[in-house]
Amino acid sequence: MWGLAIAASCGGGSDSSTSDTTGESTASDTTTDLTGSSYDPDSLPEPGEDFEYFDIEDYENIDPDPTTITFRSVSITGDTDHATNVDNVVTINAPGIYNITGTTSDGQIRVNTEESGDVWLVLQNANITCPASAPVYIESAERVIIRLEGDDNYLRDGDSSTALDGNGDVIDAAIYSQEDLVICGEGSLYVDANYNNGIKSNDGLIIDSGTIHVTSVDDGIIGKNYVSVESGDI
């Protein structure tokens, strides 16, 4: 096991207040888009097509050798083959388990890997603010799973964004994914989206479990291909 201790920066910006949460729902075994409009469950892809059901045993059966990324008020103390720092953005470039903890007022976790396999971002009371982009930006991966551990996980963006994704579109959510995204775990997550949307996947989004609080100036939760809420409290 090894760690990467950082005081990361993701660009300029300033804090701002937010409006009321857009689209609140208590999750059950139904399917909903959580943005205020009706959603047809029959429009979901069938298993075996685009929809890949999430199984928590995928995590529990791993023989873990996790990477730990700790945000604190010190300089970066090391790069590795699995996570690097370039211009104060921590980029994960290989599948595996990444324990993320600590606090920063100016940092980002970015996932960019072409290898097959899941990337697990295990939030262990992490508190990440990124004033000019998304605190969590998933650029490329087979699938990313955010596992919530602890009751004090906070992700905040600023009130402006100049960052673009690989397609040239503005990164407009505090959690912004271009790939399939799963959120699970027994912990809590607070998303404070000051620029636009809270949680956004340009592919599919599965919420398997967890307690998720979203405050956003626009939509709370978006999945382009589908949003499947299996359980949890939103």
N, C-alpha and C positions, 0 to 999 in steps of 0.2 A: 504494500500500500504506500502511496506517495501523495504529496500534496502540492498545490500551487497557491501560494498566498499572494494576494494582489490588492492594490488600490487602483482600480481601473477607472478610466474616463471614456465616455462615449460621445463627447461633444458638448457644446454650450447649451444654454437654456435656463429657464427659471421655473420655480414652483408656481402653481396656480390652483385655485379652487375648482371644484367640479360641480356639475349639475346633478340632479337626481338620477338614480340608476334607471337605465332604459331596459324594460323587459325583465321583470322578476318572476320567478317560478320556483315552486318546490318540486324537485324531481321525483318521479316515480318510475314505473316500468313502461311508461308511455314515451312517445317520441314527440319532441317539440323543438321549434327553432329559437324559442326564448326571446324573440324580437318583436312580439306583438301581433304577428300575422299568423293565420292558420297554416298548418303543415300537414301534408298528406303522407301518412306512414307508408302507403303503397308506392311512393316515389323513391323509397330507399332501394339501393342496389341489393340484389339477392346475395346471400352468402355464396362465396365461390366466384362472384364477379368482382366488382370494385370494393365491396364491403368486406373487411376483414375483422371478424369479431375478436375482441380483446379477452385474454385469459390471464388472470393474475398469477397463475402457475408458471407463466413464462418467466416471471421475475423470481418466484420462490424456488424454481428449479435450477437457477443459475448458480454456479460455483463462483461467488463474487470475489473479484480482486479490484475493488472500486477505486476510482480516482477521486480525491477530495479537493475541491476548489473553495478556498476560504477568502471572503472579502474582509479586509481590515485596513486600518490606516497605516499601512507600511508599503514599501516598494515591492514590486514583483520579485519573488525569490527563486524562480526557476521555470523553464519551459520544458516540455516533454514531447514525445512523438505523438501523444494523444490529445494534448491541449496546449495551445500556444497563445501568446499575447502579441498582437500587432496593433500599434496605435491605440493601446489601452482597451482593446476588445479581446476577450477571451474566446477563442475559437476551438470548438471540439471537432476533431477531424477523424474520429474512428468510433464504431459502435462500442457499447459497453455501458457500465454503470458509473455515473458521476454524482457524487454527493456534493451538494452546494449549500454553503452556510455562510454566516457573517453578514456584514452590513457595508454598503457603499452608497454614496449620494451621486455617483457618476460612473456607472459601469454597465457592462452588457455581457450576457451569455449568448454566443452565436454557435449554431450547429451547421456544419458544412462537411459532409462526408459522402463519398460515392460508393462506399463499401456496403455490402448487404448486411443486414442485422439491425436490431433495435438500438436506439440511443435512449438510455434512461437518465433523466434529470431528476434526482432525488432532492427535493427542497427540504432542508432541515433547519427551519427557522431562519430562512434567508430573507434579507431585506435589501432589494436592489432598485435603485432609481436610475433611470437613463433619460436625461433631460431632452435629448434631440432625436431619439429613436426608440425602439422597443427594448425593454430590459431583457426579453427573451426573443431572439430572432432565429427562426429555423429556416435556413436557406435550402439545404439539401440533405436528405436522409431517406432510408427506406421507411422508417417510422420513428416517431419520437414519443416517448411516454414520460409525462410529468407525474412523479409520485410525490404526494404530499405527506410529510412527516413533521409533526409539531404544529402548534396552533398559531404561530407567528410568522407566516410567510407573506411578504409584501412585495408587490411589483408595481412600480409607478413610472409613467413617462411624463414628459413636459407638455407644454401647451403648443408646441410647434414641432414639425419634423421635416428635415431636408433629406433624410435617408431614403434610398431607393432599393427595391428588391432586384432580383436577377432579371426580371421582365421590364424593369424601368418604372414600375409603379411605386407610389409613395408607401412606405411602411406606416400604416395608419392604425395600429393597435398595440397595446402594451404587451400582449403575447401574440406574435405574428408568425404564422407558419405557412410555408409553401408546400408542405407535405402532410401526410396523415398524422393526426395528433390524438393522443389519449391522455386523459387526466384521471388519476386514481389515487387511492390512499385513504388513510383515516384522519389525516390532518386537515388544516384549514388554509385557504389562500385568499388574500385580499388583493384585488386588482383595482388600481386607481388610474383610470385612463383620462388624462387631461386633454389630449389632442383630439381623439376621435373615438375609436372602438376599444372594447375591453379585450376580448379573446377572439382571434380570427384565424381560421384555417382556410387556405385556398384549395384544400383537398377535403378529406373527411375529418370529422371530429367526434370522438366518443368520450362521454363523461361516465366513467364506471363507478366512481364513488368520490367521497370527500365533501368538505364544506367549502363553498366557493362564494365569495362576496365580490360583486362587480359594481363599481361606480364609473360611469362613462358619460361623455358629452354627446355620444351618439349611440350606436348599438352596443348591447352588452356582450352577446355571444353570437358568433357567425361561423357557419360551416358551409363552404361553397357546394360540395357534393352532397353532404348530409350532416345532420347532427343527431346522434343517438345518445339519449340519456338513459342509462341503465339503472342508476341509483344515485344517492347523494342528496345534498341539500344546497340549493342554489338561490 
